[in-house]
């Protein structure tokens, strides 16, 4: 099953993270396609403040027959990405719909480039299978993978 197109449906699935209401705001750490501001803008509807950040004890790997990655807990590993600040419940719903059933949101701590720690949520791969234990490369995605990704998901 592929990621759901954002405008076709909103996800209504159980989540490791509690349901949010309109007053809740949260930070989201992204490590794949959503690191690119134009992708984030297309999905969420805006580009909030963001910083480069690192998620310790996780790894980013390729998803079989896809151009986007997955992230999983992995002792001693590290994932570099973007931390987006202060997202609303409606924006989180859009991200949930975009990520689809292959991912679930979980709480994590990330460090920005200045070493400051931040609470955030990250989309963790939720399937038993479908991954290739090889690193996923953002530079490859920007130059090669984005074409296929955009035609399928944006």
N, C-alpha and C positions, 0 to 999 in steps of 0.2 A: 504494500500500500504506500502511495506517495504522500507527501505533505499535502494538506488540504489547501486549496486556493483560498486566500484570505477573504475575498468577497463572497465566496460561495457558502460559507458556513462559519458559525462560531462554535468553538469546542465546548461541550458540556460533559466534562470528564472529571473523575475524581482526581485530586491533586494531593501531593505530599504537603503542600502549602495551604494554609487556611484560605477560605474564601475572603475576598476583599470587598469593602464597600466603597462608596464614592469619596470618603474622606481619607482612606488609606493611600499612602504613597510608598513606592518601593523602588529599590535600585535593582537593575538587571545586568548581569555579566554575560556578554556575548563573545563567542569564540570562532564563529564561522561567517556565513553570509551576512549576518546582522552586524558584523563589525564595520561593514561599509555603510557610510552615512546615507547614501541614496537608497539602499535596500531598507535600512531602518526607517527612513522617511516614508517610503512606499507602504510599509507594513503598519507602522504605528500612526503615521499622519503628521509627525513632527520629529525633530532631532533635538532632544533635551541636552543639557550639559553632559559632557562625558569626559573620561580620562582613560589613558592606557592603564591596564591593570594586569595582575598575575593571580592565577588560581593555583595554589600549591596542592600537591598530592592528588592531582587529576591528570589525565592524558587526553589528547585529542587524536582521533583516528579517522580513517576513511570509512564511509558507508558504502557497502557493495552496490555497484551500478548507479551511483549517485555522485554529484559534484560537491555536496555539502558534507560536513563532518559530524561526528558525535563525540561527546565527552563522557568520561567515566572516572570514578575515583581510582587512583593508582599511586601507591606509596612511592615517594621519591621523585615523582614526575611533576611537571609544571606546564600550565597552559597560559599563553599570553592572549589577551583579548582587550575588549573595550567594556568599561563600566559606564552604563547609562543611569543617570540619577533621576529620582523623583517621578516615576511613572504612575499614572492613575490606574484605577481598577479597569476602566474601559480600555486603556492602552494595553494592560496585561491580558485582557480578553482577546485583543487582536493578535498579540504574540502567541497566546495559547492556540488560537485557531491556525495561525501560520505554522507553528511547530507540529501540530497534529498529534496523533496517537502514539507516535514513535518516541516521544519525549515526555518527561514530567518535570515540573519545577521543584527544585529543592533549595533549601537555604544553605549558604556558604559564606565564608569570609574571604575577601580578596584584598590584595595590597596594591595601592596605586604606585606610580613611579617614584613618588617621594617617600614611600615606605609606610604611608598611613593605611590603616586597616579599615575596611568598610563591610557592613552587612549587605548581602545581595542575594538574589536568586539566580539560579542557572538552570538551563534546560539539560537534563541528564537523559541519556539514551535509556529507554525502558524495555527494550526487547532482549531476548536471549541470543538472538542471532542477527545476521545482517551486517556485521562489521568486518573490516579488514584491518588486521593489526599492523598498519603502516601509518606513518604520520601524514596528516593533511596539511597542505601548504597554501597559505593565503596568497602568496605571489602567483602560484599556478592558478588559483581560483580567479584572481583579478584579470589574468591575461588569457586563460583558456576556458576554465569552467563556467565563468559568468554568463557566457552566451547560452549554453544549454540550460543553466539554472534560470535565467531570466525568461526564456521561452516557456519553461514548465511552470514556474512558480510566481512570476511577477506579471 
